[in-house]
């Protein structure tokens, strides 16, 4: 077993039970080992790494696990980390810089590597891995398999009737007991509701073992929710068939069950057994209620449509499950550790972690975009399924619509989760206190204002002011500024103009009837940009008598918090909620600014050269264009020709000629 986080990596660790061989690790080198010797040791170890499928683990100096990865060729993958390091993304560069040691665990197949990788990620929760946010085990529906009549039960088996009439139930752990498991389900309430409805269609046993031993039917039998095995109201063979049908329904195979119920109802009606026919009719109606799901056009097989949404280091994946062409349900899974991770990398990590523990893998996964290691994942999941698994990113048609619907569901779920977090008082108080300490503020910033500039080559320039109160957006206080005094693409001067216009409103704004939002002094100001923008903003605040107002810039390239007038920067941990709050403020300011800029640019593009001419209203413009056909024809026409148009006076014609 690989050593736990924080343990020293010894020269002979025990092999992991899931690995095909012992892990290859390095012993601790002597103190004072030179950098050159360290590189030579690293090169020698890479050369000794097998070119087989397996899992690799990076650790820091304290032995903590930094990252867990898998590969079909361990030596090639590990060499790629230490080759052309400057060309890697910043996240990988930091990982390589922090990594003090690595170990490899060879595996016999890609599926084994996938399972082992996910086991280690769940055990160690490395900071550089994308992780499923909910650490608790999800709920499964457990369907035991009773013995068939041909199977002889051991004579010494205690309570054989409990084996003949087992009770389905719920569990959070997968067992190797011959039972069928359906899940994992993120929404336990929805699963329990589905099972309650299922019992109206398939009345399987729901009582505990102690009550079953009494041998008397309970209220569930009289309500039609149990078939009464405790009083032998059903044979063991019929009960086994009942559980088989439950398994078909839970697996999405509804049509065979519905066809059988219809045949039995027709037969009962033909022999005038109307009581039995009515009972079967009620079960058919229950089946219809359970299968009233949207049909995916042109799709008759099994597939999962995956959608992905991300906000900072947080993410959400939604899964729409399609069985026999029907959408069975929706599940959402929260992710964390997404800082500086591409959407494809995050979704790929989720697919590996989620389906490695799923009880059923569909034949097709419909993705919003291609994954970098789709072939490896498909092979590993194919081994688990016992058949081919295709990972597709459809571009059009019904399958693309399904993936898009999953994406919309993921974005909605992520937004709902963020709203819930915004109103978590304990979380927001701790968040603002952490921000106060990191920025060295006197008090926690209850009101934070963020500013951004948006323009296209210096035209239609606008600035946005967004406000967060209590660590959550306050859209009613958002404001937009059209840049009036700056020409060209000068973001620094534009930022100074905006801050002058905003902070000159302070002091009696409400009494003067000004905008009430402008009359409130913020606790913290964040501008989008680096040292140039923040120093220019500080000049304006000092000029207006607010030099003591906390002001910082957020540089997007390195996500550094830049204070004015100081060379050092403040680095907030990339995985922290505090940095996510600042990024969210900055991104919201950018979104608000660019939305208004596009609107202004579109309006300018639609503006006619005839607009703004004194005396030339909409009716006269229409009359002139009907008469002459175009603005160019108006330009070459004489004043006398223009005045012949009804309603156009000589003064209007002269003004028109002057403009054109």
C-alpha positions as CSV (number, residue, x, y, z in Angstrom):
1,X,0.0,0.0,0.0
2,X,1.4,3.4,-0.9
3,X,2.4,5.4,2.3
4,X,-0.3,7.7,3.7
5,X,0.1,11.5,3.3
6,X,2.7,12.8,5.6
7,X,4.7,9.6,6.0
8,X,8.3,9.3,4.8
9,X,8.7,7.4,1.6
10,X,10.8,4.4,2.5
11,X,12.9,2.3,0.1
12,X,10.6,-0.7,0.4
13,X,6.9,0.2,0.7
14,X,4.3,-2.5,0.7
15,X,2.6,-3.1,-2.6
16,X,-0.9,-1.8,-3.0
17,X,-3.5,-4.7,-3.1
18,X,-4.9,-3.4,-6.3
19,X,-1.5,-3.1,-8.1
20,X,0.1,-5.8,-10.3
21,X,3.5,-5.3,-8.7
22,X,5.3,-3.4,-6.0
23,X,5.6,0.3,-6.5
24,X,8.9,1.7,-7.6
25,X,10.1,4.5,-5.3
26,X,13.2,6.3,-4.4
27,X,14.8,6.2,-1.0
28,X,15.7,9.5,0.7
29,X,18.9,10.9,-0.7
30,X,21.6,12.1,1.8
31,X,21.4,15.7,3.1
32,X,23.3,18.1,1.0
33,X,22.8,16.3,-2.3
34,X,23.7,18.7,-5.1
35,X,21.3,19.8,-7.7
36,X,23.3,18.1,-10.4
37,X,23.4,14.9,-8.4
38,X,19.6,15.2,-7.9
39,X,19.0,15.6,-11.6
40,X,21.3,12.6,-12.4
41,X,19.4,10.5,-9.9
42,X,16.1,11.6,-11.4
43,X,17.3,10.8,-14.9
44,X,18.4,7.4,-13.8
45,X,15.1,6.7,-12.1
46,X,13.1,7.8,-15.1
47,X,15.2,5.4,-17.2
48,X,14.4,2.6,-14.8
49,X,10.6,3.3,-14.9
50,X,8.7,0.6,-16.9
51,X,6.9,1.5,-20.1
52,X,3.7,-0.2,-18.9
53,X,0.3,0.9,-17.8
54,X,0.2,2.1,-14.3
55,X,-0.2,4.9,-11.8
56,X,2.3,7.5,-10.7
57,X,2.3,9.6,-7.5
58,X,4.2,12.9,-6.9
59,X,5.1,13.8,-3.3
60,X,6.5,16.9,-1.7
61,X,9.5,17.0,0.8
62,X,7.1,16.1,3.7
63,X,5.9,13.0,1.9
64,X,2.4,14.5,1.2
65,X,0.8,13.4,-2.0
66,X,0.6,16.3,-4.5
67,X,-0.8,14.6,-7.6
68,X,-1.9,11.1,-8.7
69,X,-2.0,10.3,-12.4
70,X,-2.4,7.3,-14.7
71,X,-0.8,6.4,-18.1
72,X,-0.6,3.6,-20.5
73,X,3.2,4.3,-20.8
74,X,4.6,5.3,-17.4
75,X,8.1,6.2,-18.5
76,X,7.0,8.4,-21.4
77,X,4.4,10.2,-19.3
78,X,6.8,10.9,-16.4
79,X,9.6,12.1,-18.8
80,X,7.1,14.6,-20.3
81,X,6.8,16.4,-16.9
82,X,10.6,17.1,-16.8
83,X,11.1,18.0,-20.5
84,X,10.7,21.6,-21.7
85,X,9.3,22.6,-18.3
86,X,8.9,26.3,-19.3
87,X,6.5,25.2,-22.1
88,X,4.1,23.6,-19.6
89,X,1.1,25.3,-18.1
90,X,1.8,27.2,-14.8
91,X,0.0,24.6,-12.8
92,X,2.3,21.8,-14.1
93,X,5.3,24.0,-13.6
94,X,4.4,24.5,-9.9
95,X,3.7,20.8,-9.5
96,X,7.2,19.9,-10.8
97,X,8.8,22.6,-8.7
98,X,7.1,21.3,-5.5
99,X,7.6,17.6,-6.3
100,X,10.5,16.1,-4.3
101,X,9.9,12.5,-5.1
102,X,7.7,10.2,-7.2
103,X,6.7,6.6,-7.2
104,X,5.1,4.4,-9.9
105,X,2.8,1.5,-9.4
106,X,2.7,-0.8,-12.5
107,X,-0.7,-2.3,-13.4
108,X,-1.7,-5.0,-15.8
109,X,-4.4,-3.0,-17.6
110,X,-5.7,0.5,-18.2
111,X,-8.9,-0.4,-16.2
112,X,-6.8,-1.4,-13.2
113,X,-4.8,1.8,-13.5
114,X,-8.1,3.8,-13.6
115,X,-9.5,2.1,-10.5
116,X,-6.2,2.5,-8.6
117,X,-5.9,6.2,-9.6
118,X,-9.4,7.0,-8.3
119,X,-8.8,5.0,-5.1
120,X,-5.6,7.0,-4.3
121,X,-7.3,10.3,-5.2
122,X,-10.2,9.6,-2.8
123,X,-7.7,8.4,-0.1
124,X,-5.2,11.3,-0.3
125,X,-7.3,14.1,-1.9
126,X,-4.2,15.7,-3.6
127,X,-4.3,19.4,-4.1
128,X,-3.3,19.2,-7.8
129,X,-6.0,16.7,-8.7
130,X,-9.6,17.5,-9.7
131,X,-11.8,16.0,-6.9
132,X,-15.4,15.1,-6.4
133,X,-16.5,17.6,-3.8
134,X,-18.8,15.4,-1.7
135,X,-16.6,13.1,0.3
136,X,-19.5,11.1,1.6
137,X,-20.5,7.8,-0.1
138,X,-23.4,8.1,-2.4
139,X,-26.5,6.0,-2.0
140,X,-27.1,2.7,-3.9
141,X,-30.2,0.6,-4.2
142,X,-29.4,-3.0,-3.3
143,X,-31.4,-5.8,-4.9
144,X,-30.6,-9.2,-3.5
145,X,-30.8,-12.3,-5.7
146,X,-32.9,-15.1,-4.1
147,X,-32.1,-18.7,-4.9
148,X,-34.0,-20.3,-7.7
149,X,-36.1,-23.5,-7.1
150,X,-33.4,-25.6,-8.8
151,X,-30.8,-24.3,-6.3
152,X,-30.6,-26.4,-3.2
153,X,-30.1,-24.4,0.0
154,X,-27.6,-25.8,2.5
155,X,-29.4,-27.7,5.2
156,X,-27.5,-26.0,7.9
157,X,-28.2,-22.5,6.6
158,X,-30.0,-20.5,9.3
159,X,-33.4,-19.1,8.4
160,X,-33.6,-20.2,4.8
161,X,-36.9,-18.3,4.3
162,X,-34.9,-15.1,4.7
163,X,-32.8,-16.2,1.8
164,X,-35.9,-17.2,-0.3
165,X,-37.6,-13.8,0.4
166,X,-34.8,-11.3,0.7
167,X,-35.5,-7.6,1.3
168,X,-34.2,-5.0,-1.1
169,X,-32.9,-1.8,0.5
170,X,-30.3,1.0,0.5
171,X,-26.6,1.0,1.1
172,X,-23.6,3.3,0.8
173,X,-21.1,0.5,0.2
174,X,-20.8,-1.9,-2.6
175,X,-20.5,-5.5,-1.4
176,X,-19.4,-8.8,-3.1
177,X,-22.5,-10.7,-2.0
178,X,-24.1,-11.5,-5.3
179,X,-26.7,-8.8,-5.0
180,X,-27.3,-6.2,-7.8
181,X,-26.5,-2.6,-7.0
182,X,-28.0,0.5,-8.8
183,X,-26.2,3.8,-8.4
184,X,-24.4,5.8,-7.2
185,X,-27.3,8.3,-6.7
186,X,-26.5,11.8,-5.5
187,X,-30.1,12.6,-4.7
188,X,-31.1,10.1,-1.9
189,X,-34.5,11.7,-1.6
190,X,-35.3,11.1,-5.3
191,X,-34.1,7.5,-5.1
192,X,-36.3,6.7,-2.1
193,X,-39.3,8.3,-3.8
194,X,-38.7,6.2,-7.0
195,X,-38.5,3.0,-4.9
196,X,-41.7,3.9,-3.1
197,X,-43.5,4.3,-6.4
198,X,-41.9,1.1,-7.7
199,X,-43.4,-0.9,-4.8
200,X,-46.9,0.0,-6.1
201,X,-45.9,-1.8,-9.3
202,X,-43.8,-4.6,-7.8
203,X,-44.9,-5.2,-4.2
204,X,-41.7,-6.6,-2.8
205,X,-41.0,-7.1,0.8
206,X,-40.2,-4.0,2.8
207,X,-40.3,-5.1,6.4
208,X,-37.3,-5.9,8.6
209,X,-36.2,-9.4,9.5
210,X,-37.7,-9.3,13.0
211,X,-41.2,-8.4,11.7
212,X,-40.9,-11.0,8.9
213,X,-40.3,-13.7,11.4
214,X,-43.7,-13.1,13.1
215,X,-45.4,-14.7,10.0
216,X,-48.2,-12.1,9.8
217,X,-48.9,-9.7,7.1
218,X,-48.6,-6.0,8.0
219,X,-50.2,-2.8,6.7
220,X,-48.1,-2.7,3.6
221,X,-49.8,-5.9,2.3
222,X,-53.3,-4.3,2.7
223,X,-52.1,-1.2,0.9
224,X,-50.8,-3.2,-2.0
225,X,-47.2,-2.5,-1.3
226,X,-46.2,-6.1,-0.4
227,X,-47.0,-9.5,-1.8
228,X,-47.2,-11.1,1.7
229,X,-44.2,-13.6,1.6
230,X,-44.3,-13.8,5.4
231,X,-47.7,-15.7,5.2
232,X,-46.6,-17.6,2.0
233,X,-49.0,-15.5,-0.1
234,X,-46.4,-15.8,-2.9
235,X,-44.1,-18.7,-3.9
236,X,-40.3,-18.3,-3.8
237,X,-40.2,-18.7,-7.6
238,X,-42.8,-15.9,-8.1
239,X,-40.9,-13.7,-5.7
240,X,-37.7,-14.2,-7.6
241,X,-39.4,-13.3,-10.8
242,X,-40.8,-10.2,-9.1
243,X,-37.3,-9.1,-8.1
244,X,-36.0,-9.7,-11.6
245,X,-38.6,-7.3,-12.9
246,X,-37.6,-4.7,-10.3
247,X,-34.0,-5.1,-11.6
248,X,-35.2,-4.6,-15.2
249,X,-37.1,-1.4,-14.2
250,X,-34.2,0.0,-12.2
251,X,-31.9,-0.7,-15.1
252,X,-34.2,1.1,-17.6
253,X,-35.6,-2.0,-19.3
254,X,-39.2,-1.1,-19.0
255,X,-40.7,-2.4,-22.2
256,X,-40.6,-6.1,-21.6
257,X,-42.4,-5.6,-18.2
258,X,-45.1,-3.4,-19.7
259,X,-45.7,-5.9,-22.6
260,X,-46.1,-8.8,-20.1
261,X,-48.5,-6.8,-18.0
262,X,-50.6,-6.0,-21.0
263,X,-50.7,-9.6,-22.1
264,X,-51.7,-10.8,-18.7
265,X,-54.4,-8.1,-18.4
266,X,-55.9,-9.1,-21.8
267,X,-55.9,-12.8,-20.8
268,X,-57.6,-12.1,-17.5
269,X,-60.2,-10.0,-19.2
270,X,-60.8,-12.8,-21.8
271,X,-61.5,-15.3,-19.1
272,X,-63.8,-12.8,-17.3
273,X,-61.4,-12.5,-14.3
274,X,-62.2,-8.8,-14.0
275,X,-60.7,-8.4,-10.5
276,X,-57.4,-9.7,-11.7
277,X,-57.6,-7.5,-14.9
278,X,-58.3,-4.4,-12.8
279,X,-55.3,-5.2,-10.5
280,X,-53.1,-5.5,-13.6
281,X,-54.6,-2.3,-15.0
282,X,-53.6,-0.5,-11.9
283,X,-50.1,-1.8,-12.1
284,X,-49.9,-0.7,-15.8
285,X,-50.9,2.8,-14.8
286,X,-48.2,2.8,-12.1
287,X,-45.7,1.7,-14.8
288,X,-46.9,4.5,-17.1
289,X,-46.3,7.0,-14.3
290,X,-42.8,5.7,-13.7
291,X,-42.0,5.8,-17.5
292,X,-43.5,9.2,-18.3
293,X,-40.1,10.5,-19.4
294,X,-39.0,12.5,-22.4
295,X,-38.1,10.4,-25.4
296,X,-34.7,11.2,-27.1
297,X,-35.5,11.2,-30.8
298,X,-33.5,8.7,-32.9
299,X,-31.9,7.0,-29.9
300,X,-32.9,3.6,-28.9
301,X,-29.8,2.5,-26.9
302,X,-28.3,3.4,-23.5
303,X,-26.3,6.6,-23.1
304,X,-25.3,9.2,-20.6
305,X,-25.3,12.9,-21.6
306,X,-22.7,14.9,-19.6
307,X,-22.7,18.6,-19.1
308,X,-20.0,20.7,-17.5
309,X,-20.0,24.2,-15.8
310,X,-17.2,25.9,-14.0
311,X,-16.8,29.0,-11.8
312,X,-13.2,29.6,-10.5
313,X,-12.0,26.5,-8.7
314,X,-15.5,25.1,-8.4
315,X,-17.3,23.0,-11.0
316,X,-20.4,21.0,-11.6
317,X,-21.1,18.0,-13.8
318,X,-24.7,17.0,-14.7
319,X,-25.6,13.5,-16.1
320,X,-28.7,12.8,-18.1
321,X,-29.3,9.1,-18.2
322,X,-30.9,7.7,-21.3
323,X,-32.1,4.1,-21.3
324,X,-34.0,2.6,-24.2
325,X,-34.4,6.1,-25.7
326,X,-36.0,7.6,-22.5
327,X,-34.4,10.1,-20.2
328,X,-34.5,8.4,-16.8
329,X,-33.3,11.2,-14.6
330,X,-30.7,13.8,-13.8
331,X,-27.8,13.7,-11.4
332,X,-25.4,16.5,-10.5
333,X,-21.9,16.2,-9.0
334,X,-19.8,19.0,-7.6
335,X,-16.1,19.2,-8.3
336,X,-13.3,21.1,-6.6
337,X,-9.6,21.8,-7.3
338,X,-10.3,23.2,-10.8
339,X,-7.9,26.1,-10.5
340,X,-5.8,26.4,-13.7
341,X,-7.4,23.2,-15.1
342,X,-9.0,23.2,-18.5
343,X,-12.6,22.1,-18.8
344,X,-11.6,19.0,-20.8
345,X,-9.1,17.9,-18.1
346,X,-11.7,18.5,-15.3
347,X,-14.4,16.5,-17.2
348,X,-11.9,13.7,-18.0
349,X,-11.0,13.4,-14.3
350,X,-14.6,13.2,-13.3
351,X,-15.5,10.5,-15.9
352,X,-12.7,8.4,-14.5
353,X,-13.6,8.9,-10.9
354,X,-17.4,8.5,-11.3
355,X,-17.7,5.6,-13.7
356,X,-14.9,3.6,-11.9
357,X,-17.4,3.0,-9.0
358,X,-20.6,3.0,-11.1
359,X,-22.6,-0.2,-11.1
360,X,-23.5,0.2,-14.7
361,X,-21.6,1.9,-17.6
362,X,-23.7,2.8,-20.6
363,X,-22.6,2.1,-24.2
364,X,-22.2,5.8,-25.0
365,X,-21.1,8.9,-23.1
366,X,-22.2,12.1,-24.8
367,X,-19.7,14.9,-24.0
368,X,-19.9,18.6,-24.6
369,X,-16.3,18.5,-26.0
370,X,-13.6,15.9,-26.8
371,X,-11.4,14.6,-24.0
372,X,-7.6,14.3,-24.3
373,X,-7.5,10.7,-23.3
374,X,-10.8,9.5,-24.6
375,X,-9.3,6.2,-26.0
376,X,-7.7,5.3,-22.7
377,X,-11.0,6.0,-20.8
378,X,-13.1,4.1,-23.4
379,X,-10.8,1.1,-23.1
380,X,-10.9,1.1,-19.3
381,X,-14.6,1.5,-19.1
382,X,-15.1,-1.1,-21.8
383,X,-13.3,-3.6,-19.6
384,X,-15.6,-2.7,-16.8
385,X,-18.8,-2.9,-18.9
386,X,-17.8,-6.0,-20.8
387,X,-18.4,-4.3,-24.1
388,X,-17.4,-1.3,-26.1
389,X,-17.9,2.1,-24.6
390,X,-17.9,5.1,-26.9
391,X,-17.0,8.6,-25.8
392,X,-18.6,11.0,-28.3
393,X,-18.8,14.8,-28.6
394,X,-21.7,15.2,-31.1
395,X,-21.8,18.5,-33.0
396,X,-25.5,18.5,-34.1
397,X,-28.8,16.7,-33.9
398,X,-30.7,15.1,-31.0
399,X,-27.6,13.9,-29.3
400,X,-26.0,17.3,-29.3
401,X,-29.3,18.7,-27.9
402,X,-29.1,16.1,-25.1
403,X,-25.5,17.2,-24.2
404,X,-26.6,20.8,-24.3
405,X,-29.4,20.1,-22.0
406,X,-27.0,18.5,-19.6
407,X,-24.8,21.6,-19.8
408,X,-27.7,23.9,-19.0
409,X,-28.5,21.6,-16.0
410,X,-24.9,21.8,-14.8
411,X,-24.8,25.6,-15.0
412,X,-28.1,25.8,-13.2
413,X,-27.0,23.5,-10.4
414,X,-23.7,25.4,-10.0
415,X,-25.6,28.7,-9.8
416,X,-28.0,27.2,-7.2
417,X,-25.0,25.9,-5.2
418,X,-23.3,29.3,-5.3
419,X,-26.5,31.1,-4.1
420,X,-26.8,28.7,-1.2
421,X,-23.1,29.3,-0.3
422,X,-23.7,33.1,-0.6
423,X,-26.4,32.9,2.1
424,X,-24.4,30.7,4.4
425,X,-23.6,33.2,7.1
426,X,-20.9,31.1,8.8
427,X,-19.1,30.7,5.5
428,X,-19.3,34.3,4.4
429,X,-18.2,35.6,7.8
430,X,-15.2,33.4,7.7
431,X,-14.5,34.3,4.1
432,X,-14.5,38.0,4.8
433,X,-12.4,37.6,7.9
434,X,-9.8,35.6,5.9
435,X,-9.8,38.4,3.2
436,X,-9.3,41.0,5.9
437,X,-6.3,39.2,7.3
438,X,-4.7,38.5,3.9
439,X,-5.0,42.1,2.7
440,X,-4.2,43.6,6.1
441,X,-7.5,45.5,6.5
442,X,-8.7,47.1,9.7
443,X,-12.1,45.5,9.4
444,X,-13.9,42.8,7.3
445,X,-15.0,44.4,4.0
446,X,-18.8,44.2,4.0
447,X,-19.1,46.3,0.8
448,X,-16.6,45.6,-2.0
449,X,-16.7,47.5,-5.3
450,X,-15.0,46.2,-8.5
451,X,-14.2,48.2,-11.7
452,X,-13.4,47.2,-15.2
453,X,-13.0,48.9,-18.6
454,X,-14.2,47.5,-22.0
455,X,-13.7,48.9,-25.5
456,X,-12.9,47.9,-29.1
457,X,-9.7,49.6,-30.3
458,X,-10.6,52.6,-28.1
459,X,-14.2,53.0,-29.4
460,X,-17.5,52.7,-27.6
461,X,-15.5,52.6,-24.3
462,X,-17.5,51.8,-21.1
463,X,-16.6,51.1,-17.5
464,X,-18.5,48.9,-15.0
465,X,-18.9,49.2,-11.3
466,X,-20.1,46.0,-9.6
467,X,-20.9,45.7,-5.8
468,X,-20.6,42.7,-3.5
469,X,-22.3,43.1,-0.1
470,X,-21.7,40.4,2.5
471,X,-19.6,38.4,-0.1
472,X,-22.5,38.1,-2.5
473,X,-23.5,40.2,-5.6
474,X,-25.8,43.2,-5.2
475,X,-27.0,43.8,-8.8
476,X,-29.2,46.7,-7.7
477,X,-26.0,48.6,-7.0
478,X,-24.3,47.9,-10.3
479,X,-23.6,51.0,-12.4
480,X,-22.3,51.6,-15.9
481,X,-20.2,54.6,-17.2
482,X,-19.8,55.7,-20.8
483,X,-16.2,57.0,-21.1
484,X,-16.5,60.7,-22.2
485,X,-13.1,62.4,-21.7
486,X,-10.7,59.8,-22.9
487,X,-10.1,59.0,-26.6
488,X,-8.4,55.8,-27.8
489,X,-7.6,52.6,-25.9
490,X,-6.3,54.1,-22.7
491,X,-7.5,51.9,-19.8
492,X,-5.5,53.7,-17.2
493,X,-6.9,57.1,-18.0
494,X,-10.4,55.6,-18.4
495,X,-10.1,54.1,-14.9
496,X,-9.2,57.4,-13.5
497,X,-12.1,59.1,-15.1
498,X,-14.5,56.5,-13.8
499,X,-13.2,56.8,-10.2
500,X,-13.4,60.6,-10.3
501,X,-17.0,60.5,-11.5
502,X,-17.9,57.8,-8.9
503,X,-16.3,59.2,-5.7
504,X,-17.2,62.8,-6.3
505,X,-20.7,61.8,-5.4
506,X,-19.8,60.9,-1.9
507,X,-21.1,63.1,0.9
508,X,-24.8,63.9,1.1
509,X,-25.6,62.1,-2.1
510,X,-29.0,61.0,-0.8
511,X,-29.9,64.5,0.4
512,X,-29.1,65.9,-3.0
513,X,-31.2,63.3,-4.7
514,X,-28.2,61.6,-6.4
515,X,-27.8,57.9,-6.9
516,X,-28.0,56.3,-3.4
517,X,-25.4,53.7,-4.3
518,X,-22.9,56.4,-5.0
519,X,-23.4,57.9,-1.6
520,X,-22.0,54.8,0.2
521,X,-18.3,54.5,0.9
522,X,-17.0,51.0,0.1
523,X,-14.8,49.0,2.5
524,X,-12.6,47.7,-0.4
525,X,-12.0,48.7,-4.0
526,X,-10.7,46.2,-6.5
527,X,-9.7,47.3,-10.0
528,X,-9.0,44.9,-12.9
529,X,-5.3,45.1,-13.7
530,X,-1.8,45.3,-12.4
531,X,0.5,47.9,-11.0
532,X,-0.2,50.6,-13.6
533,X,-4.0,50.5,-13.1
534,X,-3.9,50.4,-9.3
535,X,-1.3,53.2,-8.9
536,X,-3.4,55.4,-11.2
537,X,-6.5,54.6,-9.2
538,X,-4.6,55.5,-6.0
539,X,-3.8,58.9,-7.4
540,X,-7.4,59.7,-8.0
541,X,-8.5,58.5,-4.5
542,X,-5.8,60.6,-2.9
543,X,-6.8,63.6,-5.0
544,X,-10.4,63.2,-3.8
545,X,-9.4,62.9,-0.1
546,X,-9.8,59.0,0.1
547,X,-6.2,58.0,0.3
548,X,-6.9,55.7,3.2
549,X,-9.6,53.7,1.3
550,X,-8.3,50.1,0.8
551,X,-7.5,49.7,-2.9
552,X,-6.0,46.7,-4.7
553,X,-5.6,45.4,-8.2
554,X,-6.1,41.8,-9.4
555,X,-3.7,40.9,-12.1
556,X,-5.2,38.2,-14.2
557,X,-2.1,36.6,-15.6
558,X,-0.7,35.4,-12.3
559,X,-3.8,36.0,-10.1
560,X,-1.8,38.2,-7.8
561,X,-3.3,40.9,-5.6
562,X,-1.4,44.1,-6.2
563,X,-1.3,46.9,-3.5
564,X,-0.7,50.5,-4.6
565,X,2.8,52.0,-4.1
566,X,4.5,48.7,-3.1
567,X,6.7,46.4,-5.1
568,X,5.6,43.2,-3.3
569,X,2.4,41.4,-4.3
570,X,0.0,39.4,-2.2
571,X,-0.4,35.8,-3.3
572,X,-3.7,34.1,-2.2
573,X,-3.7,30.3,-2.4
574,X,-5.2,29.3,-5.8
575,X,-7.5,26.7,-4.2
576,X,-8.9,29.1,-1.5
577,X,-12.4,30.5,-1.5
578,X,-10.9,33.9,-0.8
579,X,-9.2,34.1,-4.2
580,X,-12.4,32.7,-5.8
581,X,-14.3,35.6,-4.2
582,X,-11.9,38.2,-5.7
583,X,-12.0,36.4,-9.1
584,X,-15.7,36.3,-9.1
585,X,-15.9,40.0,-8.4
586,X,-13.4,40.7,-11.2
587,X,-15.2,38.4,-13.6
588,X,-18.6,39.9,-12.8
589,X,-17.2,43.4,-13.5
590,X,-15.8,42.2,-16.8
591,X,-19.1,40.5,-17.8
592,X,-21.1,43.6,-16.9
593,X,-18.7,45.9,-18.8
594,X,-18.4,43.8,-21.9
595,X,-22.2,43.3,-22.1
596,X,-22.9,47.0,-22.0
597,X,-20.0,47.7,-24.4
598,X,-21.4,45.3,-27.0
599,X,-24.8,47.0,-26.7
600,X,-23.2,50.4,-27.2
601,X,-21.1,49.2,-30.1
602,X,-24.1,47.6,-31.8
603,X,-26.1,50.9,-31.4
604,X,-23.2,52.9,-32.9
605,X,-23.0,50.5,-35.9
606,X,-26.7,50.9,-36.5
607,X,-26.6,54.7,-36.4
608,X,-27.3,56.4,-39.7
609,X,-25.5,59.5,-41.0
610,X,-28.9,61.2,-41.1
611,X,-29.3,60.9,-37.3
612,X,-28.8,64.0,-35.3
613,X,-29.4,66.6,-38.2
614,X,-31.5,69.5,-36.7
615,X,-35.0,69.5,-38.1
616,X,-34.7,66.1,-39.8
617,X,-37.1,63.8,-38.0
618,X,-38.1,60.2,-38.7
619,X,-40.9,61.1,-41.2
620,X,-38.7,63.4,-43.2
621,X,-35.9,60.8,-43.3
622,X,-38.3,58.2,-44.6
623,X,-39.6,60.6,-47.2
624,X,-36.1,61.5,-48.4
625,X,-35.0,57.9,-48.6
626,X,-38.2,56.8,-50.5
627,X,-37.6,59.6,-53.0
628,X,-33.8,59.2,-53.5
629,X,-33.2,55.6,-52.5
630,X,-29.9,56.0,-50.6
631,X,-27.7,58.3,-48.6
632,X,-25.3,58.5,-51.5
633,X,-28.0,59.8,-53.8
634,X,-28.9,62.4,-51.1
635,X,-25.3,63.5,-51.0
636,X,-25.1,64.3,-54.8
637,X,-28.6,65.9,-55.0
638,X,-28.9,69.7,-55.1
639,X,-30.6,71.8,-52.4
640,X,-33.5,72.5,-54.8
641,X,-34.0,68.8,-55.5
642,X,-34.1,68.1,-51.7
643,X,-36.7,70.9,-51.1
644,X,-39.1,69.3,-53.6
645,X,-39.7,66.5,-51.1
646,X,-42.8,67.3,-49.1
647,X,-41.9,68.6,-45.6
648,X,-38.3,69.4,-46.3
649,X,-37.5,73.1,-45.9
650,X,-34.5,74.9,-47.3
651,X,-32.9,75.2,-43.9
652,X,-33.2,71.4,-43.4
653,X,-31.8,70.8,-46.9
654,X,-28.8,73.1,-46.2
655,X,-28.1,71.3,-42.9
656,X,-28.4,67.9,-44.6
657,X,-25.9,69.0,-47.4
658,X,-23.5,70.4,-44.7
659,X,-23.4,67.0,-43.0
660,X,-23.2,64.9,-46.1
